[in-house]
Amino acid sequence: MPFLINAAQLDKFRKNQKNILLFDASVHTNERDARQEFLDKHIIGSHFFDLQAFNDPDPTAPHSNMILDDEARMAALLGKMGIRNDYKIVFYDNSSLHTSARALWLLKFVGHNPNLLYILDGGLAAWERNKGKTEVGQPVIVPRSYSVTLQSQWMRTLKQMKDNMITPTEQIIDVRHAVRFAGGPEPREGVRSGHIPDSFSTPLSIFFTNNGLFLSVDKMRKKIRDLGVNLNCPVITSCGSGMTAPTLNFILDLISTAPNALYNGSWTEWGRDALYAGEATLDERPISNCVDPPLDEQVITC
């Protein structure tokens, strides 16, 4: 299971731990240049993690963030970043999209041990509030050898999503804004409005404080349960393009032992598919073989 650490813990961690790398995994949807902002200021000793480099250059859904499935290319990219398979990796960001979680999910997907993966709670802002040191410029990177074995259990394809419509075995949670979920305008050309049938809606903002920190595990667990989600059953996360939903995957890793996965194409892909072009309404069918236990029990029953 990956970990959430605060700024004080990170400060001790980077000074006392061996084989550790720290990465800024910021991505922005506006005109901000994440790489340039990193060069202008970053946590001391950190490197820039270019998430866009891992996107499929020819995705089935244009304007999406569908991930590469090329093990050799991904291994080469990670090796050039100085990552080794036995390294502890800490991600942070300076983005309202909380994209450090996307980077952590990607490392899980390529086969990195989840027990070696961390996210800095609150990102760069929290580090600075804790009087943490920063620096400027491009740090020296020592290339390493990295081995990739893609872990398909962390991802769902369009076919798998359609199969789940026929025989529901996994719950779907959509983290787009509630207005878009309910049928409001879509920002991407050629993508219709609506949501995947039978999915739940929850904006990511409900899991954070005003300072951009994650809520406590107990509070996040309650918010998920209040949606009607059974935390003892598998969950698929979805968003607009696959960039923000991994934050919910990370939260699920923290609060639940049930499996979770990311729908790679998310609404950018599903919204272009004609098979489910009709009106999407919430169907309250129970997920197959799932039984809700008492709230104080965390036993998987699926």
C-alpha positions in Angstrom: 0.0 0.0 0.0 1.4 3.5 -0.8 1.7 6.1 1.9 0.8 9.7 2.7 3.4 11.7 4.5 3.5 15.3 5.8 6.2 17.9 5.2 8.0 17.2 8.6 8.1 13.5 7.9 9.5 14.1 4.4 12.2 16.4 5.8 13.4 13.6 8.1 12.8 10.9 5.4 15.0 12.5 2.8 17.9 13.1 5.3 17.8 9.6 6.8 16.6 7.2 4.1 18.8 5.7 1.4 17.7 5.0 -2.1 15.0 7.6 -2.2 14.0 10.0 -5.0 11.6 13.0 -4.8 9.6 14.1 -7.8 7.5 17.1 -8.7 4.7 15.6 -10.8 2.7 18.8 -11.5 0.4 19.2 -14.5 -1.8 22.1 -15.2 -4.8 22.6 -17.5 -4.2 26.3 -18.1 -1.3 28.2 -19.5 1.0 27.5 -16.6 4.2 25.7 -17.6 4.8 23.0 -15.0 8.4 22.3 -16.0 9.4 26.0 -16.0 7.8 26.4 -12.6 9.9 23.5 -11.4 13.0 25.1 -12.7 12.0 28.4 -11.0 11.5 26.7 -7.6 11.3 23.1 -6.3 11.8 21.2 -3.1 15.5 20.7 -2.5 16.8 17.5 -4.1 13.8 16.9 -6.2 13.4 16.2 -9.9 10.7 16.8 -12.5 8.4 13.9 -13.4 7.1 14.5 -16.9 3.7 12.8 -16.8 2.9 13.8 -20.3 5.8 11.7 -21.6 3.9 8.6 -20.6 0.8 9.4 -22.6 -0.1 7.3 -25.7 0.9 9.5 -28.7 -2.0 8.0 -30.7 -4.9 7.4 -28.3 -8.2 6.0 -29.3 -9.8 9.0 -27.6 -8.3 12.3 -28.8 -7.4 14.9 -26.1 -7.2 12.1 -23.5 -4.4 11.1 -21.2 -4.5 7.4 -22.1 -1.3 5.7 -20.8 1.3 4.0 -22.9 1.3 0.2 -23.0 4.9 -0.1 -24.3 7.0 -1.7 -21.5 10.3 -1.0 -23.3 9.6 2.7 -23.8 8.3 3.2 -20.3 11.3 1.5 -18.8 13.6 3.8 -20.8 11.7 6.9 -19.7 11.9 5.9 -16.0 15.5 4.9 -16.3 16.4 8.3 -17.7 14.7 9.9 -14.7 17.2 8.0 -12.5 14.6 5.6 -11.0 15.6 2.1 -10.0 13.1 -0.7 -9.1 14.2 -0.8 -5.5 14.0 3.0 -4.9 11.6 4.7 -2.6 9.7 7.4 -4.6 8.0 10.4 -3.1 5.8 12.5 -5.3 4.4 16.0 -4.8 2.8 18.7 -6.9 1.9 22.3 -7.1 -1.3 21.7 -9.0 -5.0 22.0 -8.1 -5.4 18.7 -10.0 -3.4 16.8 -7.4 -1.4 15.1 -10.2 1.1 13.5 -7.9 -1.5 10.8 -7.5 -1.4 10.2 -11.2 2.4 9.7 -11.1 2.0 7.3 -8.1 -0.6 5.3 -10.0 1.6 5.1 -13.0 4.5 3.7 -10.9 2.1 1.1 -9.6 1.0 0.3 -13.1 4.5 -0.3 -14.3 5.1 -2.7 -11.4 6.9 -0.6 -8.8 6.3 -2.0 -5.3 3.4 0.1 -3.9 5.1 -0.1 -0.4 7.9 2.1 -1.8 5.6 4.9 -3.1 4.6 8.0 -1.2 2.8 11.3 -1.7 3.6 14.5 0.1 0.4 15.8 1.7 -0.3 19.3 0.5 2.5 19.4 -2.0 4.9 22.3 -2.5 2.7 24.7 -0.5 2.7 22.5 2.6 6.5 22.1 2.3 6.9 25.9 2.2 4.6 26.4 5.1 6.8 24.0 7.1 9.8 26.2 6.2 11.2 23.5 3.9 14.2 24.4 1.7 13.7 25.0 -2.0 16.2 25.5 -4.9 16.2 26.5 -8.5 17.5 25.1 -11.8 17.9 21.7 -13.3 19.3 19.1 -11.0 21.8 16.5 -12.1 20.2 13.2 -13.1 22.1 9.9 -13.0 20.4 7.4 -15.4 19.6 4.0 -14.0 18.3 0.7 -15.3 14.6 0.1 -14.8 12.5 -2.9 -15.5 8.8 -2.6 -16.3 6.1 -5.3 -16.0 2.7 -3.7 -16.6 0.1 -4.6 -14.0 -3.2 -4.8 -15.8 -5.2 -5.2 -12.6 -4.8 -1.4 -12.0 -6.4 -0.4 -15.3 -9.7 -0.9 -17.1 -10.2 -0.7 -20.9 -13.4 0.3 -22.8 -14.2 -3.4 -23.4 -13.9 -4.2 -19.7 -16.2 -1.2 -18.9 -18.8 -2.5 -21.3 -18.6 -6.0 -19.9 -19.2 -4.5 -16.5 -22.4 -3.0 -17.8 -23.6 -6.4 -18.7 -22.5 -8.2 -15.5 -21.8 -5.6 -12.8 -19.0 -6.7 -10.6 -17.3 -3.4 -10.0 -18.6 -0.1 -8.8 -17.7 3.1 -10.9 -17.0 6.4 -9.3 -16.8 9.5 -11.5 -14.8 12.5 -10.0 -15.7 15.1 -12.6 -17.7 18.1 -11.5 -21.2 17.3 -10.5 -22.6 19.6 -13.3 -20.7 17.7 -16.0 -21.8 14.4 -14.5 -25.4 15.5 -14.5 -25.3 16.5 -18.2 -23.7 19.9 -18.3 -21.5 21.1 -21.2 -18.3 19.1 -21.9 -15.1 21.1 -22.5 -13.7 18.7 -25.2 -15.0 18.9 -28.7 -16.9 15.8 -29.9 -17.6 14.5 -26.4 -21.2 14.3 -25.4 -22.6 15.1 -22.0 -23.6 12.7 -19.3 -22.0 9.9 -17.3 -21.4 6.2 -17.4 -24.6 4.3 -16.4 -24.7 3.1 -12.8 -21.8 5.3 -11.8 -21.5 7.4 -8.6 -20.5 11.1 -8.6 -18.1 12.7 -6.2 -15.9 15.8 -6.9 -12.4 15.4 -5.6 -12.6 18.7 -3.6 -14.6 17.0 -0.9 -11.6 15.0 0.2 -9.4 18.1 0.9 -9.1 20.9 3.5 -9.0 24.5 2.5 -5.1 24.2 2.7 -5.1 21.5 0.1 -4.4 18.7 2.6 -6.1 15.3 2.5 -8.8 14.8 5.1 -8.2 12.1 7.7 -8.7 8.5 6.7 -11.8 8.2 8.8 -13.4 11.3 7.2 -12.6 10.2 3.7 -13.9 6.7 4.4 -17.2 8.2 5.6 -17.6 10.4 2.6 -17.2 7.4 0.2 -19.7 5.4 2.2 -22.1 8.2 2.3 -22.3 8.0 -1.5 -23.6 4.5 -1.2 -20.3 2.9 -2.3 -19.6 -0.5 -0.7 -15.9 -0.3 0.3 -15.7 -4.1 0.5 -16.3 -4.4 -3.3 -14.0 -3.4 -6.2 -14.1 0.1 -7.5 -13.2 1.7 -10.9 -12.4 5.4 -11.0 -13.1 7.7 -13.9 -12.8 11.4 -14.7 -12.6 13.5 -17.8 -9.3 12.2 -19.3 -7.7 9.9 -16.7 -5.5 12.5 -15.1 -7.4 13.3 -11.9 -9.2 10.1 -11.1 -6.0 8.5 -9.7 -6.3 10.7 -6.7 -9.4 8.7 -5.8 -7.4 5.5 -6.4 -4.9 6.7 -3.9 -7.6 7.5 -1.4 -9.1 4.1 -1.9 -5.7 2.5 -1.3 -5.6 4.4 2.1 -9.1 3.6 3.2 -10.0 0.2 1.8 -8.6 -3.2 1.1 -10.9 -3.9 -1.8 -9.3 -3.8 -5.3 -9.5 -0.5 -7.3 -8.6 0.4 -10.9 -8.5 3.4 -13.2 -10.6 3.5 -16.4 -7.9 4.5 -18.8 -9.9 6.4 -21.4 -12.4 7.8 -18.8 -15.2 10.0 -20.1 -13.2 11.3 -23.1 -13.3 7.8 -24.5 -16.7 6.7 -23.2 -18.3 9.9 -24.4 -17.2 9.3 -28.0 -18.6 5.7 -28.1 -22.0 5.3 -29.7 -23.1 2.1 -27.9 -24.2 4.0 -24.8 -25.2 7.2 -26.5 -28.6 7.3 -24.8 -29.5 9.2 -21.6 -27.4 7.9 -18.7 -29.4 7.5 -15.5 -28.2 6.1 -12.1 -29.3 2.5 -11.7 -29.2 1.3 -8.2 -28.7 -2.3 -9.0 -26.5 -4.0 -6.4 -23.1 -5.1 -7.5 -23.0 -8.9 -8.0 -22.0 -10.9 -5.0 -21.5 -7.9 -2.7 -23.1 -7.7 0.7 -22.8 -4.6 2.9 -21.3 -5.5 6.3 -21.7 -3.4 9.4 -19.9 -0.1 9.1 -17.2 -1.1 11.6 -16.2 -4.2 9.7 -13.6 -4.1 6.9 -13.9 -7.6 5.6 -14.0 -8.1 1.8 -17.2 -10.0 1.0 -17.0 -9.8 -2.8 
